[in-house]
């Protein structure tokens, strides 16, 4: 399991209504159809506890590993440039990706050092404009205001009054803050670079910052580690796998984050060892998958002894019986009556079709 369905469902109004029902359906389905449930991290819900294990069975593209090897060869030459690397974030521009936490970390850094740190944000998303304004503060909000169009005197009588009122309303709505961060006087030094290939981001980008705690397992974190960059992430179950890498700097408080960032700014990332490099490959991920999937004879006998097979049979009866159809029709009606559209609804519909 590598998707946090529960988290996605609770991101919408209709999702909150049907989330408990969907959770039951997922639990019944996984219990009946799966002999072993492998979760990428411990952030996921409990499906069938006696069948579960936590293991990262995900790999990354070879291009990231090749970049890491190239940097390892140039390690000695790069030591003198350790203080010039950029700090960046790479991902979809949503508040759920931890960008509100990033602003709070900026505040913490300034309270200790009296300055913000420059952040380069790579990616795009539906909340990009709101996030831009949050980083810009009042200055950005003022600069984004729509200036009233000049109207010639001879055209005044021909301009409908309703359109003038509508323009003023649009301007008023545009001026309204979209988050509490827009009330800040100062501007956080940031640049929004749009969408870029992460593998193509060169040595200028030295420190990857990802404060998100909603991920199951963040692929961009693994990519940054493979390229030989510093990675600064919070201590969280979704990041447990990355603790083994020497360039991974984890923090458990804002003050600890400032210490970690200062260290990364003043030092050079260590070259990725062959062992750590192999750990990130799809080959290693496949080996972990095979290892995690094994069910020993002892475990099979224990499952039979504790009555797990009976529980699986009962789950099958629920799925094949009328209660499943009743619940599925209820969820479909909830989705049909909702005016909301988007990924959550589509994902639920796909699940129900299955």
KOLTIKE-234734 format. One line per field, with one value per residue (C-alpha): residue number from 1; x, y, z. Coordinates in steps of 0.5 Angstrom, whole numbers. Layout:
% KOLTIKE-234734
resi = NUM / ...
X = X / ...
Y = Y / ...
Z = Z / ...
This chain:
% KOLTIKE-234734
resi = 1 / 2 / 3 / 4 / 5 / 6 / 7 / 8 / 9 / 10 / 11 / 12 / 13 / 14 / 15 / 16 / 17 / 18 / 19 / 20 / 21 / 22 / 23 / 24 / 25 / 26 / 27 / 28 / 29 / 30 / 31 / 32 / 33 / 34 / 35 / 36 / 37 / 38 / 39 / 40 / 41 / 42 / 43 / 44 / 45 / 46 / 47 / 48 / 49 / 50 / 51 / 52 / 53 / 54 / 55 / 56 / 57 / 58 / 59 / 60 / 61 / 62 / 63 / 64 / 65 / 66 / 67 / 68 / 69 / 70 / 71 / 72 / 73 / 74 / 75 / 76 / 77 / 78 / 79 / 80 / 81 / 82 / 83 / 84 / 85 / 86 / 87 / 88 / 89 / 90 / 91 / 92 / 93 / 94 / 95 / 96 / 97 / 98 / 99 / 100 / 101 / 102 / 103 / 104 / 105 / 106 / 107 / 108 / 109 / 110 / 111 / 112 / 113 / 114 / 115 / 116 / 117 / 118 / 119 / 120 / 121 / 122 / 123 / 124 / 125 / 126 / 127 / 128 / 129 / 130 / 131 / 132 / 133 / 134 / 135 / 136 / 137 / 138 / 139 / 140 / 141 / 142 / 143 / 144 / 145 / 146 / 147 / 148 / 149 / 150 / 151 / 152 / 153 / 154 / 155 / 156 / 157 / 158 / 159 / 160 / 161 / 162 / 163 / 164 / 165 / 166 / 167 / 168 / 169 / 170 / 171 / 172 / 173 / 174 / 175 / 176 / 177 / 178 / 179 / 180 / 181 / 182 / 183 / 184 / 185 / 186 / 187 / 188 / 189 / 190 / 191 / 192 / 193 / 194 / 195 / 196 / 197 / 198 / 199 / 200 / 201 / 202 / 203 / 204 / 205 / 206 / 207 / 208 / 209 / 210 / 211 / 212 / 213 / 214 / 215 / 216 / 217 / 218 / 219 / 220 / 221 / 222 / 223 / 224 / 225 / 226 / 227 / 228 / 229 / 230 / 231 / 232 / 233 / 234 / 235 / 236 / 237 / 238 / 239 / 240 / 241 / 242 / 243 / 244 / 245 / 246 / 247 / 248 / 249 / 250 / 251 / 252 / 253 / 254 / 255 / 256 / 257 / 258 / 259 / 260 / 261 / 262 / 263 / 264 / 265 / 266 / 267 / 268 / 269 / 270 / 271 / 272 / 273 / 274 / 275 / 276 / 277 / 278 / 279 / 280 / 281 / 282 / 283 / 284 / 285 / 286 / 287 / 288 / 289 / 290 / 291 / 292 / 293 / 294 / 295 / 296 / 297 / 298 / 299 / 300 / 301 / 302 / 303 / 304 / 305 / 306 / 307 / 308 / 309 / 310 / 311 / 312 / 313 / 314 / 315 / 316 / 317 / 318 / 319 / 320 / 321 / 322 / 323 / 324 / 325 / 326 / 327 / 328 / 329 / 330 / 331 / 332 / 333 / 334 / 335 / 336 / 337 / 338 / 339 / 340 / 341 / 342 / 343 / 344 / 345 / 346 / 347 / 348 / 349 / 350 / 351 / 352 / 353 / 354
X = 0 / 3 / -3 / -6 / -13 / -16 / -12 / -14 / -22 / -22 / -19 / -26 / -33 / -36 / -30 / -31 / -38 / -36 / -29 / -31 / -35 / -29 / -24 / -29 / -29 / -21 / -20 / -25 / -22 / -15 / -16 / -20 / -15 / -8 / -4 / 1 / 0 / 6 / 6 / 11 / 11 / 8 / 3 / -2 / -8 / -9 / -12 / -11 / -5 / -3 / -2 / 2 / 9 / 13 / 18 / 20 / 19 / 20 / 26 / 28 / 31 / 38 / 39 / 39 / 44 / 49 / 48 / 50 / 56 / 59 / 58 / 62 / 68 / 68 / 67 / 74 / 73 / 67 / 69 / 71 / 64 / 60 / 57 / 54 / 49 / 42 / 36 / 30 / 23 / 21 / 14 / 7 / 5 / -1 / -1 / -2 / 5 / 8 / 9 / 6 / 11 / 16 / 14 / 14 / 21 / 23 / 20 / 24 / 31 / 30 / 28 / 35 / 39 / 36 / 35 / 30 / 34 / 33 / 28 / 27 / 21 / 20 / 13 / 6 / 0 / -8 / -6 / 1 / -2 / -4 / 3 / 6 / 2 / 4 / 11 / 11 / 7 / 3 / 8 / 6 / -1 / -1 / 3 / -2 / -8 / -12 / -11 / -18 / -18 / -18 / -25 / -25 / -30 / -34 / -35 / -37 / -45 / -44 / -41 / -46 / -47 / -47 / -40 / -37 / -40 / -37 / -30 / -30 / -32 / -27 / -22 / -24 / -24 / -17 / -15 / -17 / -12 / -12 / -8 / -6 / 1 / -1 / -1 / 6 / 10 / 16 / 17 / 21 / 26 / 24 / 23 / 18 / 22 / 16 / 16 / 23 / 26 / 29 / 35 / 37 / 38 / 45 / 50 / 47 / 42 / 45 / 40 / 33 / 28 / 22 / 18 / 12 / 9 / 3 / 7 / 7 / 14 / 17 / 20 / 23 / 27 / 30 / 32 / 36 / 39 / 41 / 44 / 49 / 45 / 43 / 36 / 33 / 26 / 22 / 23 / 16 / 14 / 14 / 22 / 24 / 27 / 32 / 35 / 41 / 43 / 49 / 47 / 40 / 39 / 33 / 30 / 25 / 24 / 24 / 31 / 34 / 32 / 36 / 42 / 41 / 40 / 46 / 51 / 48 / 50 / 57 / 59 / 59 / 55 / 59 / 59 / 54 / 57 / 56 / 52 / 47 / 47 / 44 / 39 / 36 / 35 / 29 / 34 / 34 / 27 / 25 / 29 / 26 / 19 / 21 / 23 / 17 / 12 / 15 / 10 / 14 / 10 / 11 / 7 / 2 / 0 / 0 / -5 / -9 / -9 / -11 / -17 / -14 / -17 / -24 / -24 / -22 / -27 / -32 / -29 / -31 / -38 / -39 / -36 / -40 / -46 / -52 / -49 / -43 / -48 / -52 / -46 / -43 / -50 / -50 / -43 / -44 / -51 / -47 / -42 / -47 / -51 / -44 / -42 / -35 / -30 / -23 / -18 / -21 / -28 / -25 / -20 / -26 / -30 / -25 / -24 / -32 / -32 / -27
Y = 0 / 7 / 11 / 15 / 14 / 16 / 23 / 24 / 23 / 28 / 33 / 35 / 35 / 29 / 25 / 27 / 24 / 17 / 16 / 12 / 7 / 7 / 5 / -1 / -3 / -2 / -6 / -12 / -12 / -12 / -18 / -22 / -21 / -20 / -26 / -20 / -13 / -9 / -1 / 4 / 7 / 7 / 13 / 9 / 6 / -1 / -5 / -12 / -12 / -19 / -19 / -12 / -10 / -4 / -4 / 1 / -3 / 4 / 5 / 11 / 13 / 11 / 18 / 21 / 15 / 17 / 24 / 22 / 18 / 24 / 29 / 24 / 24 / 32 / 31 / 35 / 40 / 42 / 43 / 50 / 52 / 49 / 56 / 57 / 52 / 54 / 51 / 49 / 45 / 41 / 38 / 40 / 47 / 45 / 47 / 40 / 39 / 43 / 50 / 53 / 49 / 52 / 59 / 58 / 55 / 61 / 65 / 61 / 62 / 69 / 70 / 66 / 69 / 76 / 74 / 69 / 64 / 64 / 59 / 56 / 53 / 48 / 46 / 48 / 47 / 49 / 53 / 56 / 64 / 63 / 61 / 66 / 71 / 68 / 68 / 75 / 78 / 85 / 87 / 82 / 83 / 90 / 89 / 84 / 89 / 90 / 97 / 101 / 102 / 109 / 111 / 116 / 122 / 121 / 113 / 114 / 114 / 108 / 104 / 100 / 101 / 94 / 92 / 98 / 95 / 88 / 90 / 94 / 87 / 83 / 88 / 88 / 80 / 80 / 85 / 80 / 76 / 69 / 66 / 69 / 70 / 76 / 80 / 80 / 86 / 83 / 79 / 72 / 72 / 66 / 65 / 60 / 57 / 53 / 46 / 43 / 36 / 34 / 30 / 36 / 41 / 42 / 43 / 50 / 46 / 44 / 43 / 40 / 42 / 38 / 40 / 35 / 30 / 28 / 24 / 16 / 16 / 22 / 20 / 27 / 26 / 19 / 23 / 29 / 24 / 20 / 26 / 27 / 33 / 35 / 33 / 37 / 33 / 33 / 27 / 23 / 16 / 17 / 19 / 13 / 10 / 16 / 16 / 11 / 16 / 21 / 27 / 26 / 32 / 30 / 35 / 35 / 42 / 49 / 51 / 44 / 46 / 52 / 48 / 43 / 48 / 52 / 46 / 44 / 51 / 51 / 44 / 40 / 33 / 27 / 23 / 17 / 10 / 4 / 1 / 7 / 8 / 1 / 2 / 7 / 2 / -1 / -8 / -7 / -5 / -11 / -15 / -12 / -13 / -21 / -21 / -18 / -22 / -29 / -33 / -38 / -45 / -43 / -36 / -40 / -45 / -39 / -35 / -42 / -43 / -36 / -36 / -31 / -36 / -35 / -28 / -27 / -32 / -27 / -21 / -25 / -26 / -19 / -17 / -22 / -21 / -15 / -11 / -9 / -7 / -3 / 1 / 2 / 5 / 9 / 12 / 13 / 17 / 21 / 23 / 24 / 29 / 33 / 39 / 38 / 35 / 33 / 28 / 25 / 24 / 21 / 16 / 14 / 13 / 8 / 4 / 3 / 1 / -4
Z = 0 / -2 / -2 / 4 / 2 / 8 / 8 / 1 / 2 / 8 / 4 / 1 / 5 / 1 / 3 / 10 / 10 / 6 / 9 / 15 / 10 / 5 / 10 / 12 / 5 / 4 / 10 / 8 / 1 / 3 / 9 / 4 / -3 / 1 / 4 / 6 / 6 / 5 / 7 / 5 / 12 / 18 / 17 / 13 / 17 / 20 / 15 / 18 / 23 / 23 / 16 / 16 / 15 / 14 / 8 / 3 / -4 / -8 / -12 / -16 / -24 / -25 / -28 / -20 / -18 / -24 / -22 / -15 / -18 / -22 / -16 / -12 / -17 / -16 / -8 / -7 / -12 / -9 / -2 / -3 / -6 / 0 / 2 / -4 / -5 / -6 / -1 / -5 / -5 / -10 / -11 / -12 / -10 / -4 / 3 / 5 / 2 / 8 / 5 / 11 / 16 / 11 / 13 / 20 / 19 / 16 / 22 / 27 / 23 / 23 / 30 / 31 / 26 / 25 / 17 / 13 / 9 / 1 / -1 / -9 / -10 / -16 / -18 / -20 / -17 / -16 / -10 / -13 / -13 / -6 / -3 / -7 / -4 / 3 / 2 / -1 / 5 / 4 / -1 / -6 / -4 / -6 / -13 / -15 / -14 / -20 / -22 / -25 / -32 / -34 / -38 / -43 / -41 / -48 / -46 / -39 / -41 / -45 / -39 / -36 / -28 / -27 / -30 / -26 / -20 / -22 / -23 / -16 / -13 / -17 / -14 / -7 / -7 / -10 / -5 / 1 / 4 / 2 / 8 / 15 / 12 / 8 / 14 / 15 / 13 / 11 / 4 / 5 / 0 / -5 / -12 / -16 / -21 / -24 / -26 / -27 / -28 / -21 / -24 / -28 / -22 / -22 / -16 / -15 / -11 / -5 / 0 / -1 / 5 / 5 / 12 / 9 / 14 / 10 / 5 / 6 / 3 / -1 / -7 / -8 / -2 / -4 / -11 / -7 / -3 / -9 / -12 / -6 / -3 / 4 / 6 / 11 / 14 / 20 / 25 / 22 / 21 / 13 / 14 / 18 / 12 / 10 / 17 / 15 / 10 / 12 / 8 / 12 / 17 / 21 / 26 / 32 / 33 / 30 / 34 / 32 / 25 / 25 / 27 / 22 / 16 / 19 / 19 / 12 / 9 / 12 / 10 / 4 / 3 / 3 / -3 / -3 / -2 / -6 / -1 / 0 / -7 / -9 / -3 / -7 / -14 / -16 / -16 / -8 / -8 / -11 / -6 / 0 / -4 / -4 / 3 / 6 / 2 / 5 / 9 / 13 / 15 / 22 / 21 / 16 / 22 / 27 / 23 / 23 / 30 / 32 / 27 / 22 / 16 / 19 / 19 / 12 / 10 / 14 / 10 / 4 / 6 / 7 / 1 / -3 / 1 / 0 / 5 / 0 / -5 / 0 / 2 / -5 / -8 / -2 / -3 / -11 / -9 / -4 / -10 / -15 / -10 / -9 / -13 / -12 / -17 / -17 / -16 / -9 / -13 / -19 / -14 / -10 / -17 / -19 / -13 / -13 / -20 / -18
